[in-house]
């Protein structure tokens, strides 16, 4: 009898619906328009696939030797300022002392 009860409980537990995924963050129509008006593009990134404004860096492509030389990241491989101010993804950059660092942001 105990085995039957345990089996029934196991079967019922397996029938539980999956937890719903959290909603994807999305920008309002006004925020999207503001982003585009300021020269940005609406991008999708992160584990949730949320929308955000990707803005072009004012110093994109400029030579750099440390973090403070750029509005965004000073990229290790090219030693130039990153083209966009995108916080998501993995990248190699130079810190304030000019030492290479790696980071992944979701």
C-alpha positions in Angstrom: 0.0 0.0 0.0 2.8 2.4 0.9 4.4 1.7 -2.5 1.2 2.6 -4.3 0.8 5.8 -2.4 4.4 6.7 -3.1 4.0 5.9 -6.8 0.8 7.9 -7.1 2.5 10.9 -5.4 5.5 10.6 -7.7 3.3 10.5 -10.8 1.3 13.5 -9.5 4.5 15.4 -8.8 5.7 14.8 -12.3 2.5 16.4 -13.7 3.2 19.8 -12.2 3.6 22.5 -14.9 7.0 24.1 -15.4 7.5 27.4 -13.7 6.9 30.3 -16.1 9.9 32.1 -17.3 10.1 35.7 -16.0 8.8 38.3 -18.5 11.4 39.8 -20.9 12.3 43.4 -20.0 11.1 45.6 -22.8 11.4 49.3 -23.5 8.3 51.5 -23.8 7.6 53.1 -27.1 8.6 56.5 -25.8 12.0 55.1 -24.5 12.6 53.4 -27.9 11.9 56.7 -29.7 14.1 58.6 -27.3 16.9 56.1 -27.8 16.8 56.3 -31.6 16.5 60.1 -31.5 19.7 60.3 -29.5 21.5 58.1 -32.1 21.1 54.8 -30.3 19.7 51.5 -31.4 17.4 49.2 -29.6 19.3 46.0 -28.8 18.3 42.7 -27.2 20.7 41.0 -24.7 21.1 39.2 -21.4 19.8 35.9 -20.2 16.2 37.3 -20.3 16.6 38.8 -23.7 15.6 42.2 -22.6 15.6 45.4 -24.7 18.0 48.2 -24.0 19.4 51.3 -25.7 22.9 50.7 -27.4 24.5 54.1 -27.8 27.6 54.8 -29.9 30.5 55.8 -27.7 31.6 59.5 -28.3 35.2 58.4 -28.5 34.7 55.2 -30.5 37.9 54.0 -32.2 40.2 56.5 -30.4 43.5 55.1 -29.2 43.7 54.3 -25.5 46.1 52.9 -22.9 43.8 52.8 -19.8 40.1 52.8 -18.7 39.8 56.6 -18.1 40.8 57.3 -21.7 37.4 56.1 -22.9 33.7 56.7 -22.1 33.2 53.0 -22.4 35.8 50.2 -22.4 39.4 50.5 -23.6 39.7 47.3 -25.6 42.8 45.1 -25.0 43.3 43.7 -28.5 43.1 47.0 -30.5 43.9 49.4 -27.7 41.0 51.6 -28.9 37.9 52.8 -27.3 34.9 50.4 -27.7 32.5 51.4 -30.5 29.4 51.3 -28.3 28.4 51.7 -24.7 27.0 48.1 -24.4 27.3 46.6 -20.9 26.4 43.1 -22.0 28.6 40.2 -23.2 32.2 39.1 -22.6 35.1 41.4 -23.4 38.7 42.0 -22.7 39.6 45.6 -21.6 42.4 47.6 -20.0 41.8 48.8 -16.4 42.9 52.1 -15.0 46.5 50.9 -14.6 46.6 49.7 -18.2 46.5 46.0 -17.2 44.3 43.6 -19.3 41.1 42.3 -17.6 38.3 40.2 -18.8 34.6 40.4 -17.9 31.3 38.8 -18.8 28.1 40.7 -18.0 24.6 39.4 -18.3 
